[in-house]
Amino acid sequence: MSDGGALVRARDLARAGRLYPGLILHGSDDEARRDAATLLGRTLLCERPPAERPCAVCRQCRRIDAARPEVDERGKIVWEPPYHPDFVVIERDLKTATSAERTRDALRAAHSSPFEARGQVFVVGEADSLSGEAGDALLKLLEEPGLGAPRHFLLLAPSRLDLTATLRSRSLAIYLGPAAAPSEAALAELAAGVAEAMTRWRATGSGLHLLDAAGRLARAGDFDDPRDEAPWILAAAALRRAALDAGVERALRRPLLELAEDLLGEAPPLRLRGIPAERILEGLLSRRLAG
């Protein structure tokens, strides 16, 4: 499924009891993916007749709604308790991965009957961060028949391609649309700041201006989560915009465009190794421009 009605059709299949056991909710942003999981979870467990699901007022709907996503003190979206006992959410427990231990612990309920609803829903909040062992544990359940009650697994990820081929082959992918673009004002301000730093570097040859450009890029978003691509996408877009700035010398345009590609191609493995974003930006800037 790839058009705007994909989630609506998935909801209709859930109402009819014909929804595929494994679903990948991908695209858009983290909040939209979690909202989609909440909608489908309520539809699957709602007590009302199929055409009225989700009703938003029955016990099942209200308990799932009480576990809707919230933003923690670090600005990260997480589900806050109380959880519905048959709406199980698996959150990432390590810096860059969802561990096998956390996954197996959360999936233990899948080996028993539902506590109070007519089925079970398991949501993997960041399925793209599943460790190899965690993915295998989930895959085993996807391949096993249920115990009679319906059992569904909702895998949330920026892209379905972030998941292993075996998980993709056993799940229905539901695309929620493109991620929200950064605001034009934020992009323009960042690009102008980078262009200014580049112009000063060309005029003076001082590496301090390269550090200034790297610092501006590093302050453009929240780089705390090494798996979050959004700040890197914004930084790359700002570099492309800076390359077209009228005040930037023509000789700088190609290196800036190449640097933008570096942020999307070479930076991901570096940031997953725990290297701070500013150090990555400084290194790539120096290589492309001062090297």
Backbone as numpy.savetxt, mean C-alpha at the origin, in Angstrom:
# Nx Ny Nz CAx CAy CAz Cx Cy Cz
-10.63 -7.93 -12.89 -11.47 -6.74 -12.89 -10.59 -5.50 -12.89
-10.95 -4.49 -13.69 -10.07 -3.34 -13.76 -10.80 -2.01 -13.87
-12.13 -1.99 -14.05 -12.79 -0.70 -14.20 -13.38 -0.25 -12.87
-14.00 0.96 -12.89 -14.50 1.54 -11.64 -15.59 0.75 -10.98
-16.26 -0.15 -11.70 -17.34 -0.93 -11.10 -16.89 -2.24 -10.50
-15.58 -2.47 -10.42 -15.08 -3.75 -9.94 -15.51 -4.03 -8.51
-15.42 -3.02 -7.65 -15.78 -3.23 -6.24 -17.28 -3.45 -6.10
-18.07 -2.75 -6.91 -19.53 -2.94 -6.87 -19.89 -4.36 -7.28
-19.24 -4.87 -8.32 -19.52 -6.25 -8.76 -19.07 -7.25 -7.71
-17.95 -6.96 -7.05 -17.50 -7.85 -5.98 -18.51 -7.86 -4.83
-19.04 -6.69 -4.50 -20.06 -6.63 -3.45 -21.29 -7.44 -3.85
-21.70 -7.34 -5.12 -22.87 -8.11 -5.58 -22.61 -9.60 -5.51
-21.39 -10.02 -5.84 -21.04 -11.44 -5.73 -21.06 -11.88 -4.27
-20.60 -11.00 -3.38 -20.63 -11.32 -1.95 -22.06 -11.47 -1.46
-22.94 -10.61 -1.92 -24.36 -10.72 -1.54 -24.94 -12.06 -1.97
-24.54 -12.50 -3.15 -25.08 -13.73 -3.71 -24.37 -14.98 -3.19
-23.33 -14.81 -2.39 -22.59 -15.96 -1.88 -21.71 -16.60 -2.92
-21.30 -15.82 -3.93 -20.50 -16.38 -5.02 -19.13 -15.70 -5.15
-18.73 -14.99 -4.10 -17.44 -14.30 -4.16 -16.30 -15.29 -4.02
-15.26 -15.10 -4.82 -14.09 -15.98 -4.80 -13.46 -15.94 -3.41
-12.97 -17.09 -2.89 -12.40 -17.11 -1.53 -11.21 -16.18 -1.33
-10.35 -16.04 -2.33 -9.18 -15.18 -2.22 -9.31 -13.97 -3.12
-9.17 -12.77 -2.56 -9.25 -11.54 -3.34 -8.03 -10.67 -3.08
-7.55 -10.04 -4.12 -6.47 -9.06 -4.00 -7.10 -7.69 -4.26
-7.11 -6.83 -3.25 -7.59 -5.46 -3.40 -6.38 -4.58 -3.61
-6.20 -4.12 -4.84 -4.97 -3.38 -5.16 -5.30 -2.09 -5.88
-4.30 -1.19 -5.92 -4.49 0.11 -6.53 -4.89 1.14 -5.49
-5.16 2.36 -5.94 -5.56 3.50 -5.11 -4.56 3.69 -3.96
-5.05 4.00 -2.76 -4.15 4.19 -1.62 -4.56 3.27 -0.47
-3.78 3.32 0.60 -3.99 2.41 1.72 -5.39 2.57 2.31
-5.83 3.80 2.47 -7.15 4.04 3.07 -8.26 3.47 2.20
-8.17 3.65 0.89 -9.20 3.12 -0.01 -9.23 1.60 0.02
-8.06 0.98 0.08 -8.02 -0.49 0.13 -8.66 -1.01 1.41
-8.41 -0.33 2.52 -8.98 -0.77 3.78 -10.48 -0.48 3.84
-10.90 0.61 3.25 -12.34 0.87 3.16 -13.04 -0.20 2.33
-12.40 -0.63 1.24 -12.97 -1.68 0.40 -13.07 -3.00 1.17
-12.04 -3.31 1.97 -12.07 -4.53 2.76 -13.19 -4.48 3.80
-13.38 -3.30 4.40 -14.47 -3.14 5.38 -15.82 -3.36 4.71
-16.02 -2.77 3.53 -17.28 -2.93 2.80 -17.55 -4.40 2.50
-16.55 -5.09 1.97 -16.75 -6.49 1.61 -16.94 -7.36 2.85
-16.20 -7.05 3.92 -16.36 -7.81 5.15 -17.76 -7.68 5.71
-18.28 -6.48 5.72 -19.65 -6.26 6.21 -20.67 -6.96 5.30
-20.43 -6.91 4.01 -21.36 -7.57 3.08 -21.37 -9.08 3.30
-20.19 -9.65 3.50 -20.08 -11.10 3.66 -20.68 -11.60 4.98
-20.65 -10.79 6.02 -21.08 -11.24 7.35 -22.38 -10.61 7.83
-22.94 -9.70 7.07 -24.19 -9.02 7.45 -25.32 -10.03 7.69
-26.19 -9.72 8.65 -27.28 -10.62 9.03 -28.52 -10.47 8.16
-28.62 -9.39 7.40 -29.84 -9.11 6.64 -29.94 -9.99 5.39
-31.11 -10.01 4.74 -31.26 -10.74 3.47 -30.25 -10.22 2.44
-29.85 -11.05 1.49 -28.78 -10.68 0.55 -28.92 -9.31 -0.09
-30.11 -8.95 -0.55 -30.27 -7.68 -1.26 -30.03 -6.48 -0.36
-30.10 -6.67 0.96 -29.96 -5.55 1.89 -28.55 -5.45 2.48
-27.65 -6.32 2.08 -26.30 -6.34 2.65 -25.37 -5.37 1.91
-24.52 -4.64 2.64 -24.45 -4.52 4.10 -25.46 -3.50 4.62
-26.09 -3.81 5.73 -27.15 -2.94 6.24 -26.62 -1.81 7.12
-25.43 -1.99 7.68 -24.76 -1.00 8.54 -25.38 -0.88 9.92
-26.44 -1.64 10.23 -27.09 -1.51 11.54 -27.13 -2.82 12.32
-26.97 -3.96 11.67 -27.01 -5.23 12.40 -25.75 -5.37 13.26
-25.75 -6.37 14.13 -24.63 -6.57 15.05 -23.33 -6.81 14.30
-23.39 -7.60 13.24 -22.17 -7.91 12.49 -21.60 -6.66 11.82
-22.44 -5.91 11.16 -21.98 -4.69 10.48 -21.41 -3.69 11.46
-22.10 -3.51 12.60 -21.65 -2.52 13.57 -20.32 -2.90 14.20
-20.12 -4.19 14.44 -18.86 -4.61 15.07 -17.69 -4.48 14.09
-17.95 -4.77 12.83 -16.88 -4.58 11.83 -16.61 -3.10 11.65
-17.65 -2.30 11.64 -17.47 -0.86 11.46 -16.69 -0.26 12.62
-16.82 -0.87 13.83 -16.07 -0.38 14.99 -14.58 -0.60 14.82
-14.21 -1.50 13.89 -12.79 -1.78 13.64 -12.28 -1.08 12.39
-12.96 -0.01 12.00 -12.54 0.70 10.79 -11.14 1.29 10.96
-10.46 1.54 9.83 -9.09 2.08 9.91 -9.03 3.43 10.61
-7.98 3.62 11.37 -7.69 4.91 12.00 -6.23 5.24 11.76
-5.85 6.46 12.04 -4.47 6.90 11.85 -3.80 6.97 13.21
-2.66 6.28 13.35 -1.96 6.28 14.63 -1.09 7.52 14.77
-0.32 7.58 15.88 0.46 8.78 16.17 1.57 9.03 15.16
1.94 8.00 14.36 2.98 8.15 13.35 2.38 8.48 11.98
1.05 8.61 11.94 0.39 8.88 10.67 0.14 7.63 9.85
0.35 6.45 10.43 0.14 5.19 9.71 -1.29 4.73 9.93
-1.93 4.24 8.86 -3.30 3.76 8.95 -3.29 2.32 9.48
-4.02 2.09 10.56 -4.13 0.75 11.13 -5.57 0.53 11.57
-5.94 -0.74 11.76 -7.24 -1.03 12.33 -7.11 -1.00 13.84
-8.02 -0.31 14.48 -8.01 -0.24 15.93 -9.08 -1.17 16.49
-8.82 -1.81 17.64 -9.83 -2.66 18.26 -11.02 -1.81 18.72
-12.21 -2.41 19.01 -12.40 -3.85 19.10 -12.57 -4.51 17.74
-12.01 -5.69 17.58 -12.16 -6.44 16.35 -13.40 -7.34 16.43
-13.99 -7.58 15.30 -15.02 -8.61 15.19 -14.29 -9.96 15.24
-14.77 -10.93 16.02 -14.03 -12.20 16.13 -13.93 -12.97 14.83
-14.82 -12.68 13.87 -14.77 -13.38 12.59 -14.29 -12.46 11.46
-13.83 -11.28 11.83 -13.23 -10.33 10.88 -11.81 -10.10 11.38
-10.88 -10.91 10.93 -9.53 -10.95 11.47 -8.59 -10.13 10.58
-7.87 -9.21 11.19 -6.96 -8.34 10.45 -5.52 -8.70 10.80
-4.71 -8.92 9.78 -3.30 -9.25 9.96 -2.49 -8.02 9.56
-1.84 -7.40 10.55 -1.04 -6.21 10.28 0.44 -6.58 10.27
1.22 -5.80 9.57 2.66 -6.00 9.53 3.24 -5.80 10.93
4.08 -6.74 11.37 4.64 -6.66 12.71 6.14 -6.36 12.72
6.79 -6.44 11.58 8.21 -6.11 11.49 8.36 -4.86 10.64
9.58 -4.31 10.59 9.76 -3.05 9.87 9.44 -3.17 8.39
9.85 -4.27 7.79 9.63 -4.41 6.34 8.84 -5.65 5.97
8.34 -6.41 6.94 7.67 -7.67 6.60 6.58 -8.02 7.60
5.62 -8.79 7.11 4.63 -9.44 7.97 5.16 -10.84 8.23
5.48 -11.14 9.46 6.18 -12.38 9.77 5.28 -13.61 9.67
5.92 -14.77 9.54 5.20 -16.04 9.51 4.50 -16.27 10.84
5.16 -15.91 11.95 4.57 -16.12 13.28 3.28 -15.32 13.43
3.31 -14.05 13.04 2.11 -13.21 13.12 1.01 -13.75 12.22
1.36 -14.18 11.02 0.37 -14.67 10.07 -0.26 -15.97 10.56
0.55 -16.91 11.01 0.01 -18.18 11.50 -0.88 -17.97 12.72
-0.48 -17.06 13.59 -1.27 -16.79 14.79 -2.65 -16.26 14.40
-2.69 -15.33 13.45 -3.96 -14.73 13.04 -4.82 -15.73 12.27
-4.18 -16.61 11.49 -4.92 -17.56 10.67 -5.37 -18.80 11.43
-4.97 -18.91 12.70 -5.36 -20.08 13.48 -6.87 -20.23 13.56
-7.58 -19.10 13.57 -9.04 -19.14 13.65 -9.66 -19.80 12.42
-8.92 -19.84 11.31 -9.46 -20.43 10.08 -9.62 -21.94 10.19
-9.01 -22.54 11.22 -9.11 -23.99 11.41 -10.30 -24.36 12.29
-11.10 -23.38 12.68 -12.28 -23.65 13.50 -13.49 -22.96 12.88
-14.66 -23.26 13.40 -15.89 -22.65 12.89 -15.97 -21.19 13.31
-16.77 -20.39 12.62 -16.93 -18.98 13.01 -17.45 -18.87 14.44
-17.08 -17.78 15.10 -17.53 -17.58 16.47 -19.00 -17.18 16.52
-19.41 -16.23 15.68 -20.78 -15.74 15.76 -21.40 -15.40 14.42
-20.61 -15.19 13.39 -21.16 -14.86 12.07 -21.34 -16.13 11.25
-21.87 -15.96 10.05 -22.08 -17.15 9.21 -20.83 -17.54 8.44
-19.78 -16.72 8.54 -18.54 -17.02 7.84 -17.39 -16.30 8.50
-16.23 -16.32 7.84 -15.03 -15.67 8.36 -14.39 -14.84 7.26
-13.81 -13.71 7.65 -13.09 -12.85 6.71 -11.72 -12.55 7.33
-10.66 -12.82 6.58 -9.30 -12.55 7.02 -8.71 -11.49 6.09
-8.26 -10.39 6.67 -7.72 -9.27 5.90 -6.23 -9.16 6.17
-5.42 -9.19 5.11 -3.98 -8.97 5.24 -3.72 -7.52 4.83
-3.46 -6.67 5.83 -3.38 -5.24 5.59 -2.30 -4.81 4.62
-1.17 -5.51 4.62 -0.07 -5.19 3.70 0.46 -6.51 3.13
-0.32 -7.09 2.24 0.04 -8.40 1.70 1.34 -8.37 0.93
1.73 -7.20 0.44 3.00 -7.09 -0.27 4.20 -7.25 0.65
3.98 -7.21 1.97 5.07 -7.35 2.92 5.15 -8.75 3.53
4.33 -9.69 3.06 4.35 -11.04 3.61 5.73 -11.68 3.39
6.29 -12.23 4.45 7.54 -12.98 4.29 7.25 -14.25 3.51
8.30 -14.92 3.05 8.10 -16.15 2.29 7.31 -17.18 3.06
7.67 -17.39 4.34 6.96 -18.37 5.16 5.52 -17.95 5.41
5.30 -16.65 5.60 3.95 -16.16 5.83 3.09 -16.38 4.59
3.66 -16.12 3.41 2.93 -16.35 2.17 2.58 -17.81 1.99
3.49 -18.70 2.37 3.22 -20.14 2.26 2.08 -20.56 3.19
2.05 -20.00 4.40 0.99 -20.32 5.35 -0.37 -19.88 4.81
-0.40 -18.71 4.22 -1.64 -18.20 3.64 -2.04 -19.03 2.42
-1.07 -19.36 1.59 -1.34 -20.14 0.39 -1.95 -21.49 0.74
-1.47 -22.11 1.79 -2.00 -23.41 2.19 -3.49 -23.33 2.50
-3.90 -22.26 3.19 -5.32 -22.10 3.51 -6.14 -21.78 2.26
-5.58 -21.01 1.33 -6.29 -20.72 0.10 -6.57 -21.99 -0.70
-5.66 -22.95 -0.59 -5.80 -24.19 -1.36 -6.65 -25.23 -0.65
-6.93 -25.04 0.64 -7.73 -26.00 1.39 -9.20 -25.62 1.32
-10.08 -26.62 1.23 -11.52 -26.32 1.29 -11.89 -25.85 2.69
-12.93 -25.04 2.79 -13.39 -24.56 4.10 -14.05 -25.68 4.89
-14.47 -25.34 6.11 -15.09 -26.33 6.99 -16.61 -26.31 6.90
-17.13 -25.75 5.84 -18.57 -25.65 5.67 -19.02 -24.21 5.63
-18.55 -23.39 6.57 -18.87 -21.97 6.58 -17.98 -21.25 5.58
-18.51 -20.23 4.91 -17.69 -19.49 3.94 -16.50 -18.82 4.61
-15.37 -18.81 3.90 -14.13 -18.26 4.43 -13.46 -17.46 3.32
-13.18 -16.19 3.58 -12.61 -15.33 2.55 -11.33 -14.66 3.05
-10.40 -14.45 2.12 -9.12 -13.82 2.41 -8.97 -12.61 1.51
-8.84 -11.43 2.12 -8.70 -10.19 1.38 -7.26 -9.70 1.52
-6.54 -9.68 0.41 -5.12 -9.33 0.41 -4.97 -7.91 -0.14
-4.49 -6.99 0.68 -4.37 -5.59 0.30 -2.94 -5.28 -0.10
-2.78 -4.63 -1.26 -1.44 -4.29 -1.75 -1.53 -3.15 -2.77
-0.48 -2.34 -2.89 -0.49 -1.29 -3.91 -0.70 -1.84 -5.31
-0.09 -2.99 -5.60 -0.23 -3.63 -6.91 -0.30 -5.14 -6.71
-1.10 -5.80 -7.52 -1.17 -7.26 -7.43 0.18 -7.88 -7.76
1.00 -7.17 -8.54 2.31 -7.70 -8.91 3.28 -7.71 -7.73
2.90 -7.06 -6.62 3.72 -7.11 -5.41 3.60 -8.45 -4.70
2.62 -9.26 -5.09 2.40 -10.56 -4.48 3.05 -11.65 -5.32
3.29 -12.81 -4.70 3.91 -13.91 -5.44 2.97 -14.42 -6.52
3.55 -15.06 -7.51 2.75 -15.59 -8.62 1.74 -16.62 -8.13
2.12 -17.43 -7.14 1.19 -18.45 -6.65 -0.01 -17.83 -5.94
0.21 -16.79 -5.14 -0.91 -16.12 -4.51 -1.80 -15.45 -5.54
-1.21 -14.84 -6.56 -2.00 -14.20 -7.61 -2.85 -15.21 -8.37
-2.28 -16.39 -8.61 -2.99 -17.39 -9.41 -4.19 -17.98 -8.67
-4.23 -17.83 -7.36 -5.31 -18.40 -6.56 -6.24 -17.32 -6.00
-6.14 -16.12 -6.55 -6.96 -15.01 -6.04 -7.53 -14.21 -7.20
-8.65 -13.57 -6.94 -9.26 -12.66 -7.89 -8.79 -11.26 -7.59
-8.19 -10.59 -8.57 -7.67 -9.24 -8.36 -8.75 -8.20 -8.64
-8.93 -7.28 -7.70 -9.90 -6.19 -7.84 -9.14 -4.88 -7.80
-9.10 -4.21 -8.93 -8.34 -2.96 -9.04 -9.21 -1.80 -8.60
-8.72 -0.99 -7.65 -9.49 0.10 -7.07 -9.19 1.45 -7.69
-8.41 1.47 -8.75 -8.11 2.72 -9.42 -6.71 3.22 -9.10
-6.25 4.24 -9.81 -4.89 4.75 -9.60 -4.75 5.46 -8.27
-3.52 5.50 -7.77 -3.25 6.23 -6.53 -3.47 7.72 -6.76
-3.88 8.40 -5.71 -4.11 9.84 -5.83 -2.81 10.56 -6.16
-2.88 11.45 -7.11 -1.69 12.21 -7.49 -1.38 13.26 -6.42
-0.10 13.61 -6.25 0.22 14.66 -5.28 -0.40 15.98 -5.72
-0.68 16.84 -4.75 -1.30 18.11 -5.09 -0.35 18.90 -6.00
-0.93 19.66 -6.89 -0.14 20.45 -7.84 0.71 21.47 -7.10
0.16 22.04 -6.02 0.90 23.05 -5.27 2.15 22.44 -4.62
1.98 21.26 -4.01 3.12 20.62 -3.34 4.18 20.22 -4.36
3.75 19.71 -5.50 4.69 19.30 -6.54 5.44 20.49 -7.10
4.72 21.58 -7.37 5.35 22.78 -7.93 6.35 23.38 -6.96
6.00 23.42 -5.68 6.91 23.99 -4.68 8.19 23.17 -4.55
8.04 21.85 -4.53 9.21 20.99 -4.40 10.09 21.09 -5.63
9.48 21.06 -6.81 10.26 21.15 -8.05 11.02 22.47 -8.13
10.39 23.56 -7.72 11.05 24.87 -7.74 12.24 24.90 -6.79
12.08 24.29 -5.61 13.18 24.26 -4.65 14.36 23.45 -5.16
14.08 22.32 -5.80 15.15 21.50 -6.36 15.84 22.23 -7.51
15.05 22.87 -8.37 15.62 23.62 -9.49 16.53 24.75 -8.98
16.11 25.42 -7.92 16.93 26.49 -7.34 18.25 25.94 -6.81
18.20 24.81 -6.10 19.42 24.21 -5.56 20.36 23.77 -6.68
19.79 23.24 -7.76 20.61 22.80 -8.89 21.29 23.98 -9.58
20.55 25.06 -9.71 21.11 26.25 -10.34 22.28 26.80 -9.52
22.13 26.83 -8.21 23.21 27.31 -7.35 24.41 26.36 -7.39
24.14 25.08 -7.48 25.26 24.12 -7.56 26.06 24.35 -8.84
25.36 24.57 -9.95 26.06 24.81 -11.22 26.86 26.10 -11.16
26.34 27.08 -10.42 27.03 28.39 -10.36 28.24 28.35 -9.43
28.20 27.55 -8.38 29.27 27.57 -7.37 30.11 26.29 -7.34
29.53 25.19 -7.78 30.23 23.91 -7.69 30.26 23.33 -6.29
29.58 23.96 -5.35 29.58 23.50 -3.96 28.63 22.32 -3.77
29.18 21.28 -3.17 28.35 20.11 -2.90 27.27 20.37 -1.87
27.36 21.50 -1.15 26.33 21.82 -0.17 24.97 21.99 -0.84
24.98 22.44 -2.09 23.71 22.64 -2.78 23.09 21.31 -3.21
23.94 20.31 -3.46 23.41 18.96 -3.72 22.77 18.40 -2.45
23.44 18.65 -1.32 22.86 18.21 -0.05 21.55 18.93 0.22
21.49 20.21 -0.16 20.26 20.98 0.01 19.14 20.36 -0.82
19.44 19.99 -2.07 18.43 19.38 -2.94 17.96 18.05 -2.35
18.90 17.24 -1.85 18.53 15.95 -1.25 17.67 16.17 -0.01
18.02 17.18 0.79 17.24 17.47 1.98 15.82 17.91 1.66
15.69 18.73 0.61 14.35 19.16 0.20 13.50 17.96 -0.21
14.09 17.06 -0.99 13.36 15.87 -1.43 12.99 14.99 -0.23
13.92 14.86 0.73 13.67 14.00 1.89 12.59 14.56 2.81
12.37 15.86 2.75 11.34 16.48 3.59 10.00 16.57 2.88
9.93 16.04 1.67 8.71 16.19 0.87 7.60 15.23 1.29
7.93 14.19 2.03 6.92 13.22 2.43 7.39 12.42 3.61
6.59 11.46 4.00 6.93 10.60 5.14 7.68 9.38 4.63
8.98 9.37 4.83 9.82 8.28 4.36 10.05 7.22 5.44
9.31 7.29 6.56 9.54 6.37 7.66 9.24 4.93 7.28
8.21 4.72 6.47 7.84 3.37 6.05 8.62 3.01 4.79
9.58 2.09 4.88 10.40 1.78 3.70 9.63 1.13 2.56
8.43 0.65 2.82 7.65 0.01 1.76 6.70 0.99 1.07
6.60 2.20 1.61 5.68 3.18 1.06 6.31 3.86 -0.15
5.71 3.70 -1.31 6.27 4.26 -2.54 5.87 5.71 -2.77
4.83 6.18 -2.07 4.27 7.50 -2.36 5.30 8.63 -2.29
6.11 8.75 -1.23 7.07 9.86 -1.20 8.12 9.77 -2.29
8.49 8.56 -2.70 9.47 8.40 -3.77 8.88 8.79 -5.12
7.61 8.48 -5.30 6.93 8.88 -6.53 6.85 10.40 -6.61
6.54 11.05 -5.47 6.49 12.51 -5.44 7.86 13.11 -5.74
8.91 12.55 -5.13 10.26 13.06 -5.37 10.66 12.92 -6.83
10.32 11.76 -7.43 10.64 11.54 -8.84 9.89 12.52 -9.73
8.61 12.77 -9.40 7.82 13.72 -10.19 8.40 15.13 -10.08
8.88 15.49 -8.88 9.48 16.81 -8.70 10.76 16.96 -9.51
11.55 15.91 -9.58 12.79 15.96 -10.37 12.47 16.13 -11.85
11.45 15.42 -12.32 11.05 15.59 -13.74 10.59 17.01 -14.00
9.82 17.56 -13.07 9.35 18.93 -13.22 10.52 19.91 -13.18
11.48 19.66 -12.28 12.64 20.54 -12.18 13.47 20.52 -13.46
13.53 19.35 -14.11 14.31 19.23 -15.35 13.76 20.13 -16.45
12.47 20.46 -16.35 11.84 21.29 -17.38 11.77 22.76 -16.97
12.30 23.08 -15.79 12.28 24.45 -15.31 13.11 25.33 -16.24
12.58 26.50 -16.58 13.26 27.39 -17.52 14.61 27.87 -17.00
14.76 27.91 -15.66 16.00 28.41 -15.11 17.10 27.36 -14.98
16.78 26.11 -15.27 17.75 25.03 -15.14 18.50 24.87 -16.46
19.82 24.78 -16.39 20.62 24.64 -17.60 20.28 23.33 -18.34
20.38 23.39 -19.65 20.06 22.23 -20.47 20.92 21.01 -20.09
22.16 21.26 -19.71 23.06 20.16 -19.36 22.59 19.38 -18.14
21.73 19.99 -17.32 21.25 19.32 -16.12 20.00 18.48 -16.37
19.36 18.69 -17.49 18.05 18.07 -17.69 18.13 16.54 -17.76
19.06 16.03 -18.53 19.15 14.58 -18.64 19.52 13.94 -17.31
20.54 14.46 -16.56 20.84 13.84 -15.26 19.66 13.86 -14.29
18.86 14.94 -14.31 17.71 15.01 -13.42 16.65 13.97 -13.80
16.45 13.81 -15.10 15.48 12.79 -15.56 15.96 11.38 -15.22
17.26 11.15 -15.38 17.81 9.84 -15.03 17.73 9.60 -13.53
17.93 10.66 -12.75 17.83 10.54 -11.30 16.40 10.18 -10.89
15.43 10.76 -11.57 14.03 10.43 -11.29 13.78 8.93 -11.49
14.37 8.37 -12.55 14.23 6.94 -12.79 14.95 6.13 -11.72
16.09 6.64 -11.24 16.82 5.95 -10.16 15.96 5.81 -8.91
15.20 6.85 -8.59 14.40 6.82 -7.37 13.35 5.72 -7.42
12.88 5.40 -8.60 11.85 4.37 -8.72 12.45 2.99 -9.01
13.68 2.96 -9.54 14.28 1.68 -9.90 15.34 1.19 -8.94
16.24 2.08 -8.52 17.36 1.66 -7.68 17.11 1.88 -6.18
16.26 2.85 -5.84 16.05 3.15 -4.43 15.32 2.05 -3.65
14.31 1.35 -4.24 13.57 0.36 -3.44 14.42 -0.67 -2.72
15.36 -1.36 -3.37 16.15 -2.33 -2.60 17.03 -1.69 -1.54
17.45 -0.44 -1.77 18.27 0.25 -0.78 17.46 0.60 0.46
16.25 1.09 0.25 15.44 1.48 1.42 14.97 0.27 2.20
14.80 -0.87 1.54 14.41 -2.08 2.26 15.56 -2.65 3.08
16.77 -2.18 2.82 17.92 -2.59 3.63 18.08 -1.68 4.85
17.16 -0.74 5.02 17.19 0.12 6.19 18.03 1.36 6.04
18.50 1.67 4.82 19.30 2.88 4.62 18.37 4.10 4.67
18.68 5.12 5.46 17.81 6.29 5.55 17.58 6.94 4.19
16.39 7.46 4.01 16.03 8.04 2.72 16.97 9.17 2.30
17.35 10.03 3.26 18.20 11.16 2.89 19.57 10.69 2.40
20.09 9.60 3.00 21.38 9.07 2.54 21.24 8.51 1.12
20.13 7.85 0.84 19.91 7.31 -0.51 19.85 8.46 -1.51
19.10 9.49 -1.17 18.95 10.62 -2.08 20.28 11.32 -2.31
21.04 11.51 -1.25 22.36 12.15 -1.39 23.27 11.33 -2.28
23.28 10.01 -2.09 24.15 9.15 -2.89 23.78 9.16 -4.37
22.49 9.07 -4.66 22.06 9.06 -6.06 22.30 10.42 -6.72
22.05 11.49 -5.98 22.32 12.83 -6.52 23.80 13.01 -6.84
24.65 12.61 -5.92 26.08 12.77 -6.13 26.55 11.94 -7.32
26.03 10.73 -7.45 26.47 9.89 -8.56 26.07 10.46 -9.91
24.84 10.95 -10.00 24.34 11.45 -11.29 24.89 12.83 -11.63
25.12 13.67 -10.62 25.46 15.06 -10.90 26.92 15.40 -10.60
27.45 14.92 -9.48 28.82 15.27 -9.16 29.80 14.23 -9.66
29.31 13.01 -9.92 30.21 11.95 -10.35 30.60 12.07 -11.79
